[in-house]
Amino acid sequence: MAAISLQGISKAFGEHAPVLRDVNLEIAHDEFCVFLGPSGCGKSTLLRIIAGLEDPSAGEISIGGRVVNTVSPAKRGVAMVFQSYALFPHMTVAENMSFGLKLTKLPAPEVVRKVQEAAKILELGPLLNRKPAALSGGQRQRVAIGRAIVREPGVFLFDEPLSNLDATLRGQTRVEIARIHRRFSEASTVYVTHDQVEAMTLADKIVLLNVSRDASASASGSIAQVGTPMDLYLRPNSRFVAGFIGSPQMNFLPAMVSKIEGAQTTVTLRASREDVRIERAGAGLTPGQAVMLGVRPEHIALLAPGEAEGKGSRYVDSTLKRTVSLVERLGEQSYLHCSEADSATLLVKLQGNTLLRSGEVVHLAPDPASCHLFTEEGHAV
């Protein structure tokens, strides 16, 4: 059992502004937890604190119920995979993977057994006698992962392990990491990335960090939201979370509350004066209040000619008239960039190909059940 508990973790380097401020987090013993966030939010620093490579300025770290603030990295029961592979160039694959085990004075037959088992998992068997210079980037990363596996740690730590790989290798290695986590089901995995696709596909839990500013205008890392990938996608608690999760990014349209009726709220877009009806209770809102309407590109329907004005149409109260300014065709999906007068550009995601061209006028309907509202301060309503 290797649950991780972080209580009141803060970190500052010298007299500089804090990198992390009062982080509280619980990670279950078999959980795949991803630290996600923009550059400078402190996600790698938080990982290094768990590993023991950095000391917190304040707070307590527990692994498996044991406080480890003063425990050396080698005795914390963790294994870390770095972005840069960190392989010894003069050693073979087998020697790189076994190096840490030999330092523990493990019997040679046991070392060989563990290396061969890890090599089988990672399909490195034919490469055991090669040196890193003779390996591809993906193979080097698998060796680095193998070096962590042979230690059979209670906690796996990954610091942006795929950022040096091309798109195809990233996808393949991502699958391998997910498979390894399932195989070592009793171990915790903490994974740092700035790539939300990695976070959404790998994580049981996402910890989204942001760079916040306090009253003295000093920057520090703080947790914006913790939850499952779909929690953050469907129920973001702030405009920052809504904009960071999802690719392409959510559309944000300045609006004003015009009507609140039970579980439905109608807003009027400030630039185009169009009304949009939302299936969301306007708790805490008042008519005339300025808000930001958020809607994801995949939650906007392209209406057929006449559907917008058709009698009894479900879209008649929430139709946006826009001109197509650009069409991106990607094969399995297409993106429409739409604009109108001084309105913000609206991005629409369509499945498959489209015959639409730049300059055409289209009618669009945001899904009333999938729209979000945010206050001027950025809080979700």
Secondary structure, DSSP 8 states (H G I E B T S, - for coil): ---EEEEEEEE--TTS--SEEEEEEEE-TT-EEEEE--TTSSHHHHHHHHHTSS--SEEEEEETTEE-TTS-GGGTTEEEE-TT----TTS-HHHHHHHHHHHTT--HHHHHHHHHHHHHHHT-GGGTT--GGGS-HHHHHHHHHHHHHTT--SEEEEESTTTTS-HHHHHHHHHHHHHHHHHTTTSEEEEEES-HHHHHHH-SEEEEEEEEE-TT--EEEEEEEEE-HHHHHHS-SBHHHHHHSSSS--EEEEEEEEEEETTEEEEEETTT--EEEESS--TT--TT-EEEEEE-GGGEEE--TTTTTSTT-TTTTS-EEEEEEEEEE-SSEEEEEEE-TTS--EEEEEES-----TT-EEEEEE-TTS-EEE-TTSBB-
